[in-house]
Amino acid sequence: MLRFMPAWFTGTVMALLLLLNTIFWVTPLYFFAVVKLLPIAGLRLFCSRIIAACGQNWASVNTWFGDQLLPTRWQIRGVEKLDPRGQYLVCCNHQTWNDIYVVMKAFDRRAPFFKFFLKQELIWVPLLGLAWWGLDYPFMKRYSAAYLARHPEARGNDLITTRKACERYRNLPVTILNFLEGTRFSKAKQAKQKSPYRHLLRPRAGGFALAISAMGEKINLLLDVTVVYPEGARGFWGLLSGQVQNVIVEVRQVTIPHEMYVGSYEQDPQFRKRFQAWIAEIWQVKDQRIAELLAESGVQP
């Protein structure tokens, strides 16, 4: 068993298996992504379902490899009543690239394969960039404040992109994932932000408000995902090489209040204040819960 092999050997074998698995599943995914370009509604819906199945199978095989070869012990709570045919909006704290793998593991075939919003530059990532495009992941082009001042017509483009993506999701099971902190947690970033939370960065509510506005009340259930690494977060190599010993994942279902759908985050200051207060309340509960989970695991918060 690789669990008893040197870390470098375990990591190398895991990385090779994940690469081969990715190549295996992106091949049919690319084919159906091209076929989906044909302007036939029924065919496009069929191809979308096949592509989603490819993504789900890719994720399931990845986590199966980890279950067989890695020593990581998992505590996953709150996923028992999820529906693989449902539609969910998900927010999650973000500490490491391993969080993507963790979400794959926690939601594996319990909820639809997740989608998230990507920076436009990520379409050039080898293998995965085109796969994300085929999976209908929205690619967002971010503009600086200076650029928007010179080109005000570009303001609102993200909302248009998001709404178009959500239109494609309308008849499909979907889990839309959002890391509200916008970047991975570190003590340095926490200090720079003067974050009021012990274990989190400040949440960026704007992108989440955009997703809720675009999806509308068709999705009224938020899955608040809290990920805890009791021994501390490690990089992706640390996970692949068997150095992540324990992972705790807790999923809390939150009903999105009706008033969060009514208003413009960008144009209505009062609505923006209410939305930010709602997110801050969720984040405060999450911060406290992380402290409790760390205490349960024997690690001082």
N, C-alpha and C positions, 0 to 999 in steps of 0.2 A: 504493500500500500504506500502511496506517495506521502501519506501523513507522517511516515517515519523516515522519509528521505530528507536530505539537506534542503534548506529553503531555496537555494538557487536552482536546484533540480526540479523541485515542485513548481516553482514559478515559471520555469522555462517550458515544462510540459503543459501547464495550464494555458500559458500564452499561445502556444502552438495549437492546442485544441480549440481555443476560442477563435483563432485566426481561421483555421480550417472550417469551423462551423459557420463563420461569417461568410466565407467564400461559397460554401455549399448553399446557403439560403438566399444570398443576394443574386445568385444566378437566375432562378425562376422569378425572383422579385423584379429584376430588371426587365425580363421578358414581358411580364404582365403590365409593368409600368408603361412600356412602349405601346402595348395593345390598348391600354386605357386612353391613349391619346385619340383614338378613333371616336368620332362624334356620334356614338350610339349609346343612349342613356342606360339601357339594360346591361349592355356589355361592360360599360364603365363601372356600374355598381358591382357586377360579378367580379371584375378584376380587382376592385377595391377590397372585396372580401377575401380574395385569394392572397393579395398582398399583405393584408392584416394577419392572415393565418401564417404566412411566411415569417413575419416579424414575431408573432407569438411563439412559433416553434423554435425560432432562433433563440429567444429569451429562455424558453423552457429547457432547451438542451444546454445552454450556458450554465444555468443554475444546477442542472443535473450533474454536470461535470464537477461543479463545486461541492455538491453533496457527497459525491463519491470520493473525491480526492483531497479535500481540505478539512482541517480539524475544527472549523468555525462552528460554534454552538449558537443556535438561533432561538430567540423568543419573539414570536410574532402574535400580536393580539389585536382583536377587533376586526378581523377580516372574514369572520364566519358567515355573515349574512350578505356579503357582496354578491352581485349578479354578473356573470360573464357576458350577459347580453344587455347590461345596463349602460347608463351614461353618467360619468362622474367628473367632477372638478376636484383637483387634488392640490393642496399646498404642502410643502415639506421643508424642513430645515436642511441646510446644505453645509457639509464639512469637508467632503472629499469626493473625488470622481467615483469612489465606491458606492456612493448614494444611488447611482443609476442601477447598479447591480442589485443593491439592497431592495429597491422598489420592484425590480423584476422578480426577485425571490418572494417578496411579501405578497404581491398581487398575482403571482403565476396561476393563470387559468381561473382565478377567483373573480377577476375583473377584466375588462377588455384591455388589450395591449395599449400601453400608454403612448401619448403624443405630447410633445412640448414645443415651445416656440424657440427658434434658433436664430442666432446672428447670421446674416446673409453670407458672411465669409466662410461659414462651416460647410457650405455646399461643396467646397473643394477638398474636404477630408477624404482621403483614399477609401474606396469601397463604401463607407458609410454615408458620405455626402449625397450620392445619387440614390442610395437606399432611403435616406430620409425624405428626399424629394418624392420618390415613388410611394412612400407611406403618407404623403400629404402633410408632412410637417411644415408649418408656416415658417418661412424665412423672413425675418424682420430686418429692415434697413434702418439703423439708428442714425439720427441726425444730431449734430451739436446745436447748442442754443445759438451760436453765431451763424451757423448755416441756415437755421430756421428764420433768423432775423433777416437774412438776405433773400430767402426763398420761402415766404410764408405759405405758398401753395403746397409745399411738401407736408405741412402740418396735417395730421389726421391720416396719413398714408398707412400707418400701422393698424388703425381701426379698420380701414378698407381691407387690408390683407387678412386680418383676423376674421372679419365677417365672411370673407370669401372661403376661408378655410373651414369655418364652422358650418357654412352651407354644405360643404362636401361631407361633413360629419353627420348631417341631420338624420339620415336613414341608417346610420351604422352605429353599433356599439362603440363607445369611445371612453377613454380615460385621459383627461387633459391635465398634465402635470406642470406645476409652476413652483420653482424655487424662489420664494418671495425675497430672500436676502439678495438675490442677484449675483452673488459671488460666494466662494467658499469661506467659511468662518476661519478666522485666525485671531489671536490675541492682539496682534498689531492693528488689524483692521477694526477690531472692537474698540481699541483705545483711540484710534484716529477718528472714528465716528462718534465717540463719546456715547456709545450704546447704553441705554438704561437697563439692558438685560444682562444676566450673568453668563448665559450660554449661547446667546444669539446676537446677530447683527440686526440693525434696524431693518424692518421689512420695507420693500418698495411696493407700495400699494397700487401704483398707476397701471402696471402691466396686468395685474389681477383684475382691476376694475374694467380694463379693456376686454378681458376674456369674458367676464360676467355679462358685460353689456352686449357683446357679440353673440353669446349663446342664448341669452334671455332666460326666461323662467322655465324653459324646457328642462334645464338642469337646475334643480333647487337644493341639491344636497352636496355639501362640501365635505371631502375627506381630508381631515387634518392629520397628516402623518408626522410622527415624531420618531427620529432615528437617533439612537444612542450607542456609542462605542465605549463600553465601560473602561477599557484599557487605553482609550484615546484613539482618535482618528489617525489612520495611516493612508499612505498613497496606494494607488492601484496595484503596484508591485507587492506591497505588503499584504494585500488580500490574496493575490495569486500565489504568493510564496508561503501561505499558511500562517502568517504572523498576526492575523486578526482572529482573536480567540473567541470573542463573544460579540453578538449584535442583538440589540433590543429594538423592535419596531412596534409602535403602538398607533393604531388607526382610530381616530375619533370622528364620529359623524356629526356634522354641524348643519343645521338648516339655515340656508341663506335667507335673511329677512327680505321681505318684499321691497322695502324701501331702498335696498342696495341695487335694485334694477332700474330705479326711477331717478334719473338725473344724469348730468354729464360731468364726469370726473375732471375733464380738461377745462370746461367752461363755467362750471358752477362751484364757486369757492365753498359754499355751505355744504353742498353734497360731498365735495372732496373732504371736508373736515369730518363729516359723519362717517364716510367710508374709512378714512384713516383711523378713526377712533375704534371702529369695529375690528379692523385688522389688528390694531394695537392690543385690544382685549384678547383676541385669539393668541397673539404672540406672548402676552403675559401669562396666560394659562399654559402655553407650551413651555415657556422658560421654567415655570414652577414644576411642571411635570418632568422635565429633564433632570432637575435637581433631585426629585423624588426617586426616579429610576436609577440614577447614579447611586443614591443612598441605599436603595434596595440591593444593588449589586455589590455593595461594600466599598465603593469608590467615593471619596469625599467630594461633594459638589463645590 
